[in-house]
Amino acid sequence: MIDLTTGNPMKQILVFTIPLLLGNLLQNLFQVADTIIVGRFIGGTALAAVGSSMVVIQLLVAAFVGLTTGASIVISQFFGARKTKELKKTIATSMITMGGLSVLLMVFGFFGAGPMIRLIGVEEVIFDDAVIYLQTFMVGIAFPIYLNIYMAYMRALGDTKTPLVLLAIAAVLNVIFTIAFIVVLDWGIFGAGLATIVAQAMATFACVFIANKKIPILKLRLSELVFDREMFKLILTYGIPASIQMSITGFAQLTIMRLVNSLGAVATAGFSAGLRAENFGMLPLMNINIAISTFVGQNIGAGNEERAKEGLRSGMKLMVGIGLFTSALLLLSSSTLMGWFVSPDDVNATGIIQEGTLYLWTVSLFYVLFGIFFAFNGFFRGVGDQVIVMILTISSLSIRAVLAHIFVLVFGLGLDSLAWSIAIGWFLCGGFAYYYYKANRWKGKAATGKLKTEEE
């Protein structure tokens, strides 16, 4: 664990970010490899099916991500305030809550797979594959949920090295099982979904074992595994805005995917490949966002507001520098990257590469805007102002969705117009975030000030 309440802020944020970034880079590299295997050995339609299914999965797990985010905020602030009892109660309560909800999600996701895939308007040629992938994934949904819960709480405690190991395990296993199930056993799209779930399950068991051995705070005795109503209410205070935000994010992405699907299977496959590369490019910025949030959370919990603000300034400098570098890198390599995802023998290979390159080249122009916007979001999340994070994120996505539909349906533009709509959302919401920060409207939102604890 890393105590972020002392030391040089820039150095602390870098120390926190590097293992997190390496882990996520590794995970995304293997996810890219996974996508390449699907595209090259099953085909472009399978690539489109996986991309469509993942949008539905993201929507379904949005509430879990939100609640985990809420609990992470509480954990980081209690850790900074040295309130171990309350911290353990938070962990226990969230674990119990997530267990019950994951069972409900598994049942709903499996039996509702067909209607949900219909909802996003996929072409018939990819419908069956999309349903198979979604159902396979949903059967084991509890594993990625619990894996991400544990890793989120480790990060909230300042530990990014253990999640690096866990992500490496999951990523390597995912590729091994994908090759085994698709290339060797020829299980097709079912094999792609099964490989992910089996890898996540094994990584989850490794995570529980490592956490119990290495991080005493995360090790709960049976007597400590108790649902605490007051802590549950506190988690909801921060988790509900995050859940709403994530759910609307998922819904907005679903509407975007439906819009892309209306352009045809080639555009869907190109967009899916472009998204993989885009996520890879955004990883450094998203990881700094997590670092800022954790840094700010611990220092707000410790009552050191000025140091929290210094963390934002240091994090934003990193965001701008890395954003410029990543933009340049992707601008130079977009076409080459897209060529990796499709077999040259695929009849639609040229179209898929062109569509994906056009989208990726355009969106990569604006990573600095994304970095500035996300730096403020990380700060607001760390201080406990989840409502403004929700408002900013929903506003950005709403601008994106509305403009994308106007650009495509009214003006008849292509995938590059989706990238322009994203950039406009980042610019407008980043500007408002700056105003909100300077107006000090984020003050007084800390979890440590909302709960009367036994230690007080």
QUINOR-V452469 format. One record per residue. SS is DSSP state (2 for helix, 1 for strand, 0 for the rest). OMEGA is omega in radians with two decimals (999 if undefined). Layout:
ss=SS omega=OMEGA
ss=SS omega=OMEGA
//
This chain:
ss=0 omega=-3.13
ss=0 omega=3.05
ss=0 omega=-3.08
ss=0 omega=-3.11
ss=0 omega=3.09
ss=0 omega=3.09
ss=0 omega=-3.13
ss=0 omega=-3.07
ss=2 omega=-3.13
ss=2 omega=3.14
ss=2 omega=-3.13
ss=2 omega=3.13
ss=2 omega=3.10
ss=2 omega=3.12
ss=2 omega=3.12
ss=2 omega=-3.01
ss=2 omega=-2.98
ss=2 omega=3.10
ss=2 omega=3.11
ss=2 omega=-3.14
ss=2 omega=3.13
ss=2 omega=3.13
ss=2 omega=-3.13
ss=2 omega=3.04
ss=2 omega=3.11
ss=2 omega=3.14
ss=2 omega=-3.12
ss=2 omega=3.06
ss=2 omega=3.14
ss=2 omega=3.05
ss=2 omega=3.06
ss=2 omega=3.09
ss=2 omega=3.10
ss=2 omega=-3.14
ss=2 omega=3.10
ss=2 omega=3.13
ss=2 omega=3.12
ss=2 omega=-3.09
ss=2 omega=-3.05
ss=2 omega=-3.05
ss=2 omega=3.06
ss=0 omega=3.06
ss=0 omega=-3.12
ss=2 omega=3.13
ss=2 omega=3.09
ss=2 omega=3.09
ss=2 omega=3.10
ss=2 omega=-3.14
ss=2 omega=3.12
ss=2 omega=3.14
ss=2 omega=3.12
ss=2 omega=-3.13
ss=2 omega=-3.10
ss=2 omega=3.08
ss=2 omega=3.11
ss=2 omega=3.13
ss=2 omega=3.13
ss=2 omega=3.11
ss=2 omega=-3.08
ss=2 omega=-3.09
ss=0 omega=-3.06
ss=2 omega=-3.11
ss=2 omega=3.13
ss=2 omega=3.12
ss=2 omega=3.13
ss=2 omega=3.13
ss=2 omega=3.09
ss=2 omega=3.09
ss=2 omega=3.12
ss=2 omega=3.14
ss=2 omega=3.14
ss=2 omega=3.10
ss=2 omega=-3.13
ss=2 omega=-3.12
ss=2 omega=-3.10
ss=2 omega=-3.13
ss=2 omega=3.08
ss=2 omega=3.09
ss=2 omega=3.10
ss=2 omega=-3.14
ss=0 omega=-3.14
ss=0 omega=-3.14
ss=0 omega=-3.01
ss=2 omega=-3.12
ss=2 omega=-3.14
ss=2 omega=3.12
ss=2 omega=-3.13
ss=2 omega=3.09
ss=2 omega=3.11
ss=2 omega=-3.13
ss=2 omega=-3.11
ss=2 omega=-3.10
ss=2 omega=-3.13
ss=2 omega=3.12
ss=2 omega=3.13
ss=2 omega=-3.13
ss=2 omega=-3.11
ss=2 omega=3.13
ss=2 omega=3.13
ss=2 omega=-3.11
ss=2 omega=-3.12
ss=2 omega=3.08
ss=2 omega=3.11
ss=2 omega=-3.13
ss=2 omega=3.14
ss=2 omega=-3.11
ss=2 omega=-3.11
ss=2 omega=-3.10
ss=2 omega=-3.11
ss=2 omega=-3.06
ss=2 omega=3.13
ss=0 omega=-3.06
ss=2 omega=-3.11
ss=2 omega=3.13
ss=2 omega=-3.13
ss=2 omega=3.08
ss=2 omega=3.06
ss=2 omega=-3.07
ss=2 omega=-3.11
ss=0 omega=2.96
ss=0 omega=3.12
ss=0 omega=3.07
ss=0 omega=-3.10
ss=2 omega=-3.08
ss=2 omega=-3.14
ss=2 omega=-3.04
ss=2 omega=-3.06
ss=2 omega=3.12
ss=2 omega=-3.13
ss=2 omega=3.12
ss=2 omega=-3.14
ss=2 omega=-3.13
ss=2 omega=-3.11
ss=2 omega=3.14
ss=2 omega=3.13
ss=2 omega=-3.12
ss=2 omega=-3.04
ss=2 omega=3.11
ss=2 omega=-3.12
ss=0 omega=-3.02
ss=2 omega=-3.13
ss=2 omega=-3.08
ss=2 omega=3.09
ss=2 omega=3.11
ss=2 omega=-3.11
ss=2 omega=3.08
ss=2 omega=-3.13
ss=2 omega=3.06
ss=2 omega=-3.12
ss=2 omega=-3.11
ss=2 omega=3.11
ss=2 omega=-3.12
ss=2 omega=3.04
ss=2 omega=3.13
ss=2 omega=3.11
ss=2 omega=3.10
ss=0 omega=3.10
ss=0 omega=-3.10
ss=0 omega=3.07
ss=0 omega=-3.11
ss=2 omega=3.12
ss=2 omega=3.04
ss=2 omega=3.07
ss=2 omega=3.12
ss=2 omega=-3.11
ss=2 omega=3.10
ss=2 omega=3.10
ss=2 omega=3.11
ss=2 omega=-3.11
ss=2 omega=-3.08
ss=2 omega=-3.14
ss=2 omega=3.13
ss=2 omega=-3.13
ss=2 omega=3.14
ss=2 omega=3.13
ss=2 omega=-3.12
ss=2 omega=3.10
ss=2 omega=3.10
ss=2 omega=-3.11
ss=2 omega=-3.03
ss=2 omega=-3.09
ss=2 omega=-3.05
ss=2 omega=-3.06
ss=2 omega=-3.06
ss=0 omega=3.10
ss=0 omega=3.14
ss=0 omega=3.02
ss=2 omega=-3.05
ss=2 omega=3.05
ss=2 omega=3.12
ss=2 omega=3.12
ss=2 omega=3.12
ss=2 omega=-3.12
ss=2 omega=3.14
ss=2 omega=-3.13
ss=2 omega=-3.09
ss=2 omega=3.13
ss=2 omega=3.12
ss=2 omega=3.13
ss=2 omega=3.12
ss=2 omega=-3.13
ss=2 omega=3.10
ss=2 omega=3.12
ss=2 omega=3.10
ss=2 omega=3.09
ss=2 omega=-3.13
ss=2 omega=-3.14
ss=2 omega=-3.13
ss=2 omega=-3.11
ss=2 omega=-3.12
ss=2 omega=3.14
ss=2 omega=-3.13
ss=2 omega=-2.92
ss=2 omega=-3.02
ss=0 omega=-3.06
ss=2 omega=-3.11
ss=2 omega=-3.13
ss=2 omega=3.12
ss=0 omega=-3.10
ss=0 omega=3.00
ss=0 omega=-3.12
ss=2 omega=-3.14
ss=2 omega=-3.14
ss=2 omega=-3.12
ss=0 omega=-3.04
ss=0 omega=3.10
ss=0 omega=-3.11
ss=0 omega=-3.06
ss=2 omega=-3.12
ss=2 omega=3.13
ss=2 omega=3.09
ss=2 omega=3.10
ss=2 omega=3.13
ss=2 omega=3.09
ss=2 omega=3.14
ss=2 omega=3.12
ss=2 omega=3.13
ss=2 omega=-3.07
ss=2 omega=-3.10
ss=2 omega=3.07
ss=2 omega=3.12
ss=2 omega=3.12
ss=2 omega=3.09
ss=2 omega=3.12
ss=2 omega=-3.10
ss=2 omega=-3.14
ss=2 omega=3.12
ss=2 omega=3.03
ss=2 omega=3.12
ss=2 omega=3.14
ss=2 omega=3.12
ss=2 omega=3.11
ss=2 omega=3.09
ss=2 omega=3.13
ss=2 omega=3.10
ss=2 omega=-3.14
ss=2 omega=3.08
ss=2 omega=3.10
ss=2 omega=3.12
ss=2 omega=3.13
ss=2 omega=3.12
ss=0 omega=3.12
ss=0 omega=3.09
ss=0 omega=-3.07
ss=2 omega=3.14
ss=2 omega=3.11
ss=2 omega=3.13
ss=2 omega=3.12
ss=2 omega=3.12
ss=2 omega=3.11
ss=2 omega=3.13
ss=2 omega=3.10
ss=2 omega=3.12
ss=2 omega=3.12
ss=2 omega=3.11
ss=2 omega=-3.14
ss=2 omega=3.11
ss=2 omega=3.12
ss=2 omega=3.11
ss=2 omega=-3.13
ss=2 omega=-3.11
ss=2 omega=-3.04
ss=2 omega=-3.12
ss=2 omega=-3.12
ss=2 omega=3.13
ss=2 omega=3.12
ss=2 omega=3.05
ss=2 omega=3.07
ss=2 omega=3.11
ss=2 omega=3.13
ss=2 omega=3.11
ss=2 omega=-3.12
ss=2 omega=-3.14
ss=2 omega=3.12
ss=2 omega=-3.12
ss=2 omega=-3.14
ss=2 omega=-3.14
ss=2 omega=-3.09
ss=2 omega=3.03
ss=2 omega=3.07
ss=2 omega=3.12
ss=0 omega=3.11
ss=0 omega=-3.09
ss=0 omega=-3.07
ss=2 omega=-3.10
ss=2 omega=3.11
ss=2 omega=3.08
ss=2 omega=3.13
ss=2 omega=3.09
ss=2 omega=3.07
ss=2 omega=3.08
ss=2 omega=-3.12
ss=2 omega=3.12
ss=2 omega=-3.14
ss=2 omega=-3.13
ss=2 omega=3.07
ss=2 omega=3.09
ss=2 omega=3.14
ss=2 omega=-3.08
ss=2 omega=-3.13
ss=2 omega=-3.12
ss=2 omega=3.11
ss=2 omega=3.11
ss=2 omega=-3.13
ss=2 omega=-3.11
ss=2 omega=3.10
ss=2 omega=-3.13
ss=2 omega=-3.11
ss=2 omega=-3.10
ss=2 omega=3.09
ss=2 omega=-3.11
ss=2 omega=-2.97
ss=2 omega=-3.03
ss=2 omega=-3.09
ss=2 omega=3.13
ss=2 omega=3.14
ss=2 omega=-3.12
ss=2 omega=3.12
ss=2 omega=-3.14
ss=2 omega=-2.97
ss=0 omega=-3.00
ss=0 omega=3.05
ss=0 omega=3.10
ss=0 omega=-3.12
ss=0 omega=3.13
ss=0 omega=-3.09
ss=0 omega=-3.12
ss=0 omega=-3.01
ss=2 omega=-3.09
ss=2 omega=-3.13
ss=2 omega=-3.14
ss=2 omega=-3.14
ss=2 omega=-3.13
ss=2 omega=-3.12
ss=2 omega=-3.13
ss=2 omega=-3.14
ss=2 omega=-3.13
ss=2 omega=3.14
ss=2 omega=-3.06
ss=2 omega=-3.12
ss=2 omega=-3.08
ss=2 omega=-3.07
ss=2 omega=-3.11
ss=2 omega=3.09
ss=2 omega=-2.90
ss=2 omega=-3.09
ss=2 omega=3.10
ss=2 omega=3.08
ss=2 omega=3.12
ss=2 omega=-3.12
ss=2 omega=3.13
ss=2 omega=3.13
ss=2 omega=-3.08
ss=2 omega=3.06
ss=2 omega=3.09
ss=2 omega=3.12
ss=2 omega=3.11
ss=2 omega=3.11
ss=2 omega=-3.11
ss=2 omega=3.10
ss=2 omega=-3.13
ss=2 omega=3.14
ss=2 omega=3.09
ss=0 omega=3.14
ss=0 omega=-3.10
ss=2 omega=-3.11
ss=2 omega=-3.14
ss=2 omega=3.05
ss=2 omega=3.10
ss=2 omega=-3.11
ss=2 omega=-3.12
ss=2 omega=-3.11
ss=2 omega=3.12
ss=2 omega=3.13
ss=2 omega=3.13
ss=2 omega=-3.12
ss=2 omega=3.12
ss=2 omega=3.07
ss=2 omega=3.13
ss=2 omega=-3.06
ss=2 omega=-3.11
ss=2 omega=-3.12
ss=2 omega=3.13
ss=2 omega=3.13
ss=2 omega=3.10
ss=2 omega=-3.11
ss=2 omega=-3.07
ss=2 omega=-3.01
ss=2 omega=-3.11
ss=2 omega=-3.07
ss=0 omega=3.07
ss=0 omega=-3.13
ss=0 omega=-3.07
ss=0 omega=-3.05
ss=2 omega=-3.14
ss=2 omega=3.12
ss=2 omega=3.06
ss=2 omega=3.12
ss=2 omega=3.11
ss=2 omega=3.14
ss=2 omega=3.09
ss=2 omega=-3.10
ss=2 omega=3.13
ss=2 omega=3.09
ss=2 omega=3.11
ss=2 omega=-3.09
ss=2 omega=-3.09
ss=2 omega=-3.10
ss=2 omega=3.05
ss=2 omega=3.09
ss=2 omega=3.12
ss=2 omega=3.11
ss=2 omega=3.11
ss=2 omega=3.12
ss=2 omega=-3.10
ss=2 omega=3.13
ss=2 omega=-3.10
ss=2 omega=3.14
ss=0 omega=3.10
ss=0 omega=-3.13
ss=0 omega=-3.11
ss=0 omega=-3.03
ss=0 omega=3.05
ss=0 omega=-3.09
ss=0 omega=-3.03
ss=0 omega=3.13
ss=2 omega=-3.08
ss=2 omega=3.10
ss=2 omega=-3.07
ss=0 omega=-3.07
ss=0 omega=3.02
ss=0 omega=-3.06
ss=0 omega=-3.11
ss=0 omega=-3.05
ss=0 omega=-3.06
ss=0 omega=999
//
